[in-house]
Amino acid sequence: MNLLAAVAYNPAMKDKNYVKLLRQASPYIHAHRGKTFVIAISGDAVLQSNFHSMVHDIALLQSLGMRTVVVHGARPQINKRLALSGIETSFEQHLRITGSEAMLCIKEAVGSTRLAIESQLSMGLPNSPMHGARIRVIGGNFVTAKPLGVRDGVDFQRTGEVRRIDSQAIKRQLDDNSIVLISPIGFSATGESFNLNYEDLAAQVAITLKAEKLILVSDSPGVMNKGSLLRTLSLPQLAELLETSKDVQQISLLGAAAHACQLGVERVHLVSYQQDGALLSELLTRDGSGTLISKDYGEIIRAATIEDVGGILELITPLEDQSVLVKRSRELLEAEIARFTVVVHPEGFIVGCAALYPTADKQIGEVACVATHTDFNGQGIGSRLFDQIEFQARLQRRSSLCVMTTQAAHWFLEKGFVRAEVTDLPANKQSMYNYQRNAGVFYKAI
């Protein structure tokens, strides 16, 4: 289901759910309005039966005030056109060697793919999310290219690379509320045309425009590691993956992401065209749907403020319901908010929290309410959060920390805690100990 537009066409959607959905999306809409997004769509995505839904989502982003540039690929369309013409091409260094005859087929394939995208963006049926959108799609000779030339003894002929992007011309179209559509063909000053890699082209466009985001849409839901989706990824982690990956498509996508991040694009998102609404879910919801790549770990660890109370409650309530954490009312949390430290995701929501409480013994601090969002487990957020809590304890001239936990004993043992008894707790903590909960007691000298 498309996050905002299509929900209006779903009779099963109750009013309260619709209102909740809009309220959850509104912070992201406000944050993204007026920002420039470059969306790179693979040629495979254009062939999917649900491609019209993705187009609706792009149109919706535009209508919500986001400045949108779409860069498309055409690899399967090119392969089909070459096969029909009986032309064989070879690949070197993951790039197609493009001869003059092949270039004619590539122009035809890219042109037909572009027209397919434009036709979808031009739809306006009364019973569709595109009704009344009046989207203007603008193209042009925005990309100046040059031949890739001879590399390692291989002549790539009409395969090229970006020489220059006419950023001012693109920005004028964005200022006029148009979607800019860029195809993977560039032209030289002499009028020659060159076949470009669409991922590299999209990265270069995002860098030149100083875009806030580059979104790479492919068949993969994001970056996978041992069957699990990585929700966030830093540049150092990305570099490690590039060294070990043997997947040609993943190498191309991750290489473009790394290039964009290194040269100024703050956020790169990888999402799948196979998941309906993935683009909107990634940009307009807390959990997202794919992988977010940023220069560093991306999240901010800081002292909590009163504005964070709602986010902390949303994070810890499921754990309280499972009796992992002691229940805290909103009123209590507001009163104790100065004790809390939070981890804020690059997109602005809280993915971790912990508190440091004083005890009757001035030398001992209590660690409490340590929580990490389940979607971000295994990414070191809890460890970095605990390091900050330990640092705060040292600043307060405490010599040790205590913690009471029912289900995280091994995690705290790994952090250097040792088992203790209830009688080892400071007097005020002993008097508050809940024997029915039967939490384990742990200490750590710092």
C-alpha positions as CSV (number, residue, x, y, z in Angstrom):
1,M,0.0,0.0,0.0
2,N,1.4,3.4,-0.9
3,L,1.9,5.3,2.3
4,L,-0.3,8.3,1.8
5,A,-1.8,8.5,-1.6
6,A,-3.2,5.0,-2.2
7,V,-4.5,4.8,1.4
8,A,-7.2,7.3,0.3
9,Y,-8.5,4.7,-2.2
10,N,-8.6,1.9,0.4
11,P,-12.1,1.5,1.8
12,A,-10.7,-0.8,4.5
13,M,-8.6,2.0,6.0
14,K,-10.4,3.4,9.0
15,D,-10.3,7.1,9.7
16,K,-8.3,6.8,12.9
17,N,-5.6,4.8,11.1
18,Y,-5.5,7.3,8.3
19,V,-5.1,10.2,10.7
20,K,-2.4,8.3,12.6
21,L,-0.5,7.6,9.4
22,L,-0.5,11.3,8.4
23,R,0.6,12.4,11.8
24,Q,3.5,9.9,11.8
25,A,4.6,11.1,8.4
26,S,4.2,14.8,9.0
27,P,7.7,15.4,10.7
28,Y,9.4,13.8,7.7
29,I,7.3,15.8,5.3
30,H,8.3,19.1,7.1
31,A,11.9,18.0,7.2
32,H,12.1,17.1,3.5
33,R,10.1,19.9,2.0
34,G,12.3,22.0,-0.3
35,K,15.1,19.5,-0.3
36,T,16.6,18.0,-3.4
37,F,16.4,14.2,-3.9
38,V,18.0,12.3,-6.7
39,I,16.2,9.0,-7.3
40,A,18.1,6.4,-9.4
41,I,15.8,3.7,-10.9
42,S,17.1,0.6,-12.6
43,G,15.9,-0.6,-16.0
44,D,14.5,-3.7,-14.3
45,A,12.3,-1.5,-12.1
46,V,10.6,0.0,-15.2
47,L,9.7,-3.5,-16.4
48,Q,7.9,-4.4,-13.1
49,S,4.1,-4.7,-13.1
50,N,4.0,-2.4,-10.0
51,F,6.2,0.3,-11.6
52,H,3.1,2.6,-11.9
53,S,2.9,2.6,-8.1
54,M,6.5,3.8,-7.8
55,V,5.8,6.6,-10.3
56,H,2.8,7.5,-8.1
57,D,5.1,7.7,-5.1
58,I,7.6,9.9,-6.9
59,A,4.7,12.2,-7.9
60,L,3.5,12.3,-4.3
61,L,7.0,13.3,-3.1
62,Q,7.0,16.1,-5.7
63,S,3.5,17.3,-4.6
64,L,4.7,17.3,-0.9
65,G,7.4,19.9,-1.9
66,M,10.4,17.7,-2.5
67,R,12.6,18.7,-5.5
68,T,13.0,15.5,-7.5
69,V,15.5,14.4,-10.1
70,V,15.0,10.9,-11.6
71,V,17.9,9.1,-13.2
72,H,17.0,5.9,-14.9
73,G,18.8,2.9,-16.2
74,A,18.0,0.6,-19.2
75,R,20.2,-2.4,-18.9
76,P,17.6,-5.1,-19.6
77,Q,16.0,-3.0,-22.4
78,I,19.4,-2.6,-24.0
79,N,20.2,-6.3,-23.8
80,K,16.9,-7.1,-25.4
81,R,17.4,-4.6,-28.2
82,L,20.9,-5.9,-28.9
83,A,19.7,-9.5,-29.0
84,L,17.0,-8.6,-31.5
85,S,19.6,-6.9,-33.7
86,G,22.0,-9.8,-33.4
87,I,24.7,-7.7,-31.8
88,E,27.0,-9.1,-29.1
89,T,28.8,-6.9,-26.6
90,S,31.4,-7.8,-24.0
91,F,32.1,-6.5,-20.5
92,E,35.3,-5.5,-18.9
93,Q,35.8,-4.1,-15.4
94,H,32.0,-4.5,-15.0
95,L,31.4,-2.1,-17.9
96,R,29.9,-2.7,-21.4
97,I,32.2,-2.1,-24.4
98,T,30.0,0.0,-26.7
99,G,30.7,-0.1,-30.4
100,S,29.0,2.2,-32.9
101,E,26.4,-0.3,-33.9
102,A,25.6,-1.1,-30.3
103,M,25.3,2.6,-29.6
104,L,22.4,2.8,-32.1
105,C,20.5,0.1,-30.2
106,I,21.3,1.7,-26.8
107,K,19.8,5.0,-28.0
108,E,16.6,3.2,-29.1
109,A,16.4,1.3,-25.8
110,V,17.1,4.3,-23.6
111,G,14.7,6.4,-25.6
112,S,11.8,3.9,-25.3
113,T,12.5,3.5,-21.6
114,R,12.4,7.2,-21.0
115,L,9.1,7.5,-22.9
116,A,7.7,4.7,-20.7
117,I,8.6,6.6,-17.6
118,E,7.3,9.9,-18.9
119,S,4.0,8.3,-19.9
120,Q,3.5,7.0,-16.4
121,L,4.2,10.4,-14.9
122,S,1.7,11.9,-17.3
123,M,-1.2,9.8,-16.1
124,G,-4.2,11.5,-14.5
125,L,-7.1,9.1,-14.3
126,P,-9.8,10.2,-11.8
127,N,-9.6,6.9,-9.9
128,S,-5.8,6.9,-9.5
129,P,-3.4,8.7,-7.0
130,M,-2.1,10.7,-10.0
131,H,-5.4,12.5,-10.5
132,G,-4.9,16.2,-10.7
133,A,-1.1,15.9,-10.1
134,R,-0.2,17.9,-13.3
135,I,3.4,16.8,-13.1
136,R,5.8,18.4,-15.5
137,V,8.7,16.2,-16.6
138,I,11.7,18.0,-18.0
139,G,14.6,16.5,-19.9
140,G,17.5,18.0,-21.8
141,N,21.2,18.0,-22.6
142,F,22.1,18.4,-18.9
143,V,25.0,15.9,-19.1
144,T,28.2,16.5,-20.9
145,A,30.2,13.2,-21.3
146,K,33.6,12.1,-22.5
147,P,34.9,8.8,-23.7
148,L,36.1,6.4,-21.0
149,G,39.0,5.7,-23.4
150,V,41.5,2.9,-23.1
151,R,42.0,1.4,-19.6
152,D,44.3,-1.4,-18.8
153,G,44.6,-2.0,-22.6
154,V,40.9,-2.1,-23.2
155,D,39.3,0.4,-25.6
156,F,35.7,1.0,-24.3
157,Q,34.8,2.9,-27.5
158,R,31.5,4.7,-27.0
159,T,31.2,3.9,-23.3
160,G,31.7,7.2,-21.5
161,E,31.8,8.9,-18.1
162,V,30.4,12.2,-16.9
163,R,32.5,15.3,-17.7
164,R,30.1,18.0,-16.5
165,I,26.5,18.4,-15.1
166,D,24.7,21.6,-15.9
167,S,23.5,22.1,-12.4
168,Q,22.1,25.6,-12.9
169,A,19.9,24.5,-15.7
170,I,18.6,21.6,-13.6
171,K,18.0,23.9,-10.6
172,R,16.0,26.3,-12.7
173,Q,13.6,23.4,-13.6
174,L,13.4,22.3,-10.0
175,D,12.6,25.9,-9.0
176,D,9.7,25.7,-11.5
177,N,8.3,22.7,-9.7
178,S,9.2,20.2,-12.4
179,I,10.6,16.7,-12.1
180,V,13.9,16.4,-14.0
181,L,14.3,13.1,-15.8
182,I,17.9,12.2,-16.9
183,S,18.8,9.3,-19.1
184,P,22.1,7.4,-19.1
185,I,23.4,8.9,-22.3
186,G,25.7,11.9,-22.4
187,F,26.9,14.1,-25.2
188,S,30.3,15.5,-25.9
189,A,31.1,19.0,-27.1
190,T,31.6,17.5,-30.6
191,G,28.1,16.1,-30.6
192,E,29.0,12.4,-30.0
193,S,26.8,10.4,-27.7
194,F,28.2,8.0,-25.0
195,N,26.7,5.2,-23.0
196,L,26.8,6.0,-19.3
197,N,26.5,3.8,-16.2
198,Y,23.3,5.1,-14.6
199,E,24.4,4.5,-11.0
200,D,27.6,6.5,-11.5
201,L,25.5,9.2,-13.3
202,A,23.0,9.4,-10.5
203,A,25.9,9.8,-7.9
204,Q,27.5,12.5,-10.0
205,V,24.2,14.4,-10.4
206,A,23.6,14.2,-6.6
207,I,27.1,15.5,-5.9
208,T,26.9,18.3,-8.3
209,L,23.4,19.4,-7.1
210,K,24.5,19.1,-3.5
211,A,21.4,16.9,-3.0
212,E,20.3,16.0,0.5
213,K,19.7,12.4,-0.6
214,L,20.5,9.9,-3.3
215,I,18.0,7.0,-3.4
216,L,19.1,3.9,-5.3
217,V,16.2,1.7,-6.3
218,S,17.0,-1.9,-7.3
219,D,15.8,-5.4,-6.8
220,S,17.5,-5.7,-3.4
221,P,15.7,-4.5,-0.3
222,G,19.0,-2.9,0.8
223,V,22.4,-4.1,1.9
224,M,22.1,-7.7,3.2
225,N,24.5,-9.3,5.7
226,K,24.1,-13.1,6.3
227,G,20.4,-12.9,5.3
228,S,19.6,-9.9,7.4
229,L,18.9,-6.4,6.2
230,L,21.3,-3.7,7.5
231,R,19.2,-0.7,8.4
232,T,22.2,1.7,8.6
233,L,25.7,1.5,7.3
234,S,28.7,3.8,7.7
235,L,31.3,4.6,5.1
236,P,34.0,2.4,6.8
237,Q,31.5,-0.5,7.0
238,L,30.7,0.1,3.3
239,A,34.3,0.0,2.4
240,E,34.7,-3.4,4.0
241,L,31.7,-4.7,2.1
242,L,33.1,-3.5,-1.2
243,E,36.3,-5.3,-0.6
244,T,34.5,-8.7,0.1
245,S,31.5,-8.5,-2.2
246,K,31.5,-10.6,-5.4
247,D,28.0,-9.4,-6.6
248,V,28.5,-7.2,-9.7
249,Q,25.3,-5.3,-9.2
250,Q,25.9,-4.8,-5.5
251,I,29.4,-3.5,-6.2
252,S,28.0,-1.0,-8.7
253,L,25.3,0.2,-6.3
254,L,27.6,0.4,-3.3
255,G,30.4,2.0,-5.3
256,A,28.0,4.8,-6.4
257,A,26.8,5.2,-2.8
258,A,30.4,5.4,-1.5
259,H,31.3,8.0,-4.1
260,A,28.3,10.2,-3.4
261,C,28.9,10.1,0.4
262,Q,32.6,10.8,0.1
263,L,31.9,13.9,-2.0
264,G,29.2,15.6,0.0
265,V,25.9,13.8,-0.2
266,E,24.9,13.3,3.4
267,R,22.5,10.4,3.0
268,V,22.2,7.5,0.5
269,H,19.3,5.1,0.7
270,L,19.0,1.7,-1.0
271,V,15.4,0.4,-1.5
272,S,13.7,-2.2,-3.5
273,Y,11.3,-1.8,-6.3
274,Q,9.8,-5.2,-5.4
275,Q,8.3,-3.9,-2.2
276,D,5.3,-1.7,-2.9
277,G,5.6,1.7,-1.3
278,A,9.2,1.1,-0.3
279,L,10.3,4.6,-1.4
280,L,7.7,6.3,0.7
281,S,8.3,4.0,3.7
282,E,12.0,4.7,3.6
283,L,11.6,8.5,3.5
284,L,8.4,9.1,5.5
285,T,8.4,6.6,8.3
286,R,10.6,6.0,11.3
287,D,11.5,2.4,10.5
288,G,12.1,2.8,6.8
289,S,12.3,-0.1,4.4
290,G,15.8,-0.3,3.2
291,T,19.4,0.7,4.1
292,L,20.6,4.2,5.0
293,I,24.3,4.9,4.3
294,S,26.0,7.9,5.8
295,K,29.6,9.1,6.3
296,D,29.9,7.8,9.8
297,Y,27.7,5.9,12.2
298,G,25.3,8.7,11.5
299,E,23.4,8.7,14.8
300,I,23.9,11.4,17.5
301,I,24.3,10.5,21.1
302,R,23.2,13.4,23.4
303,A,21.5,14.3,26.6
304,A,17.7,13.8,26.5
305,T,15.4,16.8,26.5
306,I,11.7,17.1,27.4
307,E,10.9,16.9,23.7
308,D,12.3,13.4,23.7
309,V,9.8,11.9,26.2
310,G,7.4,10.7,23.5
311,G,10.2,9.0,21.5
312,I,11.6,7.3,24.6
313,L,8.2,6.1,25.6
314,E,7.6,4.7,22.1
315,L,11.0,2.9,22.4
316,I,10.6,1.4,25.9
317,T,6.9,0.6,26.0
318,P,7.2,-2.7,24.1
319,L,10.1,-3.8,26.5
320,E,8.0,-2.8,29.5
321,D,5.1,-4.9,28.3
322,Q,7.5,-7.8,28.1
323,S,8.8,-7.1,31.6
324,V,12.3,-6.5,30.3
325,L,12.2,-2.9,31.7
326,V,10.4,-1.5,34.8
327,K,7.3,0.5,33.8
328,R,7.7,4.3,33.8
329,S,4.8,6.7,33.5
330,R,5.1,9.8,31.3
331,E,5.0,12.0,34.4
332,L,7.9,10.1,36.0
333,L,9.9,10.1,32.7
334,E,9.4,13.9,32.4
335,A,10.6,14.4,36.0
336,E,13.7,12.2,35.4
337,I,14.5,13.2,31.8
338,A,17.7,14.9,32.8
339,R,19.1,11.4,33.8
340,F,18.6,10.1,30.3
341,T,20.9,9.9,27.3
342,V,19.4,9.1,23.8
343,V,20.7,7.9,20.5
344,V,19.1,9.8,17.6
345,H,19.0,8.3,14.2
346,P,20.1,10.5,11.2
347,E,16.4,10.7,10.2
348,G,15.5,12.2,13.6
349,F,13.9,9.4,15.6
350,I,15.2,7.8,18.8
351,V,16.8,4.4,18.4
352,G,18.4,4.0,21.9
353,C,18.3,5.3,25.4
354,A,19.8,4.8,28.8
355,A,19.7,6.5,32.2
356,L,22.3,7.2,34.9
357,Y,20.8,7.6,38.4
358,P,22.5,8.7,41.6
359,T,22.4,6.4,44.6
360,A,22.7,6.8,48.4
361,D,26.4,6.0,47.9
362,K,28.0,9.0,46.1
363,Q,30.6,6.6,44.6
364,I,28.1,4.4,42.9
365,G,25.8,5.3,39.9
366,E,22.9,3.1,38.7
367,V,22.5,2.3,35.0
368,A,18.9,1.8,34.1
369,C,16.4,1.7,31.2
370,V,19.0,0.6,28.6
371,A,17.1,0.0,25.3
372,T,17.8,-0.2,21.6
373,H,15.2,-0.3,18.9
374,T,14.9,-3.9,17.6
375,D,15.5,-2.9,14.0
376,F,19.0,-1.7,14.9
377,N,20.2,-4.6,17.1
378,G,23.7,-5.8,16.3
379,Q,24.9,-2.4,15.0
380,G,26.8,-1.4,18.1
381,I,24.4,1.3,19.2
382,G,24.0,-0.2,22.7
383,S,27.8,-0.3,23.2
384,R,28.3,3.2,22.1
385,L,25.5,4.3,24.3
386,F,26.9,2.5,27.3
387,D,30.4,4.1,26.7
388,Q,28.7,7.5,26.9
389,I,27.0,6.6,30.2
390,E,30.3,5.3,31.6
391,F,32.0,8.5,30.6
392,Q,29.3,10.6,32.4
393,A,29.8,8.5,35.5
394,R,33.5,9.3,35.5
395,L,32.7,13.0,35.1
396,Q,30.5,12.7,38.2
397,R,33.5,11.2,40.0
398,R,31.8,7.8,40.6
399,S,34.0,4.8,41.0
400,S,31.6,2.1,40.1
401,L,28.3,1.3,38.4
402,C,25.4,-1.0,39.4
403,V,22.6,-2.4,37.3
404,M,19.6,-4.6,37.9
405,T,18.4,-6.7,34.9
406,T,16.2,-9.7,34.2
407,Q,17.2,-10.5,30.6
408,A,20.4,-8.6,29.7
409,A,22.8,-10.3,32.1
410,H,25.2,-11.6,29.5
411,W,25.3,-8.2,27.7
412,F,26.4,-6.5,31.0
413,L,28.9,-9.3,31.8
414,E,30.4,-8.6,28.3
415,K,30.7,-4.9,29.3
416,G,32.8,-5.8,32.4
417,F,30.2,-6.2,35.1
418,V,30.3,-8.9,37.7
419,R,27.5,-10.6,39.6
420,A,26.6,-9.2,43.0
421,E,24.0,-9.6,45.7
422,V,21.0,-7.4,46.6
423,T,22.8,-6.7,49.9
424,D,25.6,-5.1,47.9
425,L,23.3,-2.4,46.6
426,P,23.3,1.1,48.1
427,A,20.7,1.4,50.9
428,N,18.1,3.3,48.9
429,K,18.3,0.7,46.0
430,Q,18.0,-2.2,48.5
431,S,14.8,-0.7,49.9
432,M,13.3,-0.4,46.4
433,Y,14.3,-3.8,45.2
434,N,11.4,-5.8,43.7
435,Y,11.9,-9.4,44.9
436,Q,8.9,-10.5,42.7
437,R,10.7,-9.3,39.6
438,N,13.9,-11.1,40.8
439,A,16.3,-9.0,38.7
440,G,20.0,-10.0,38.8
441,V,22.4,-7.5,40.4
442,F,25.7,-6.5,38.7
443,Y,28.6,-4.2,39.5
444,K,31.4,-2.7,37.5
445,A,34.4,-0.7,38.7
446,I,35.2,2.3,36.5
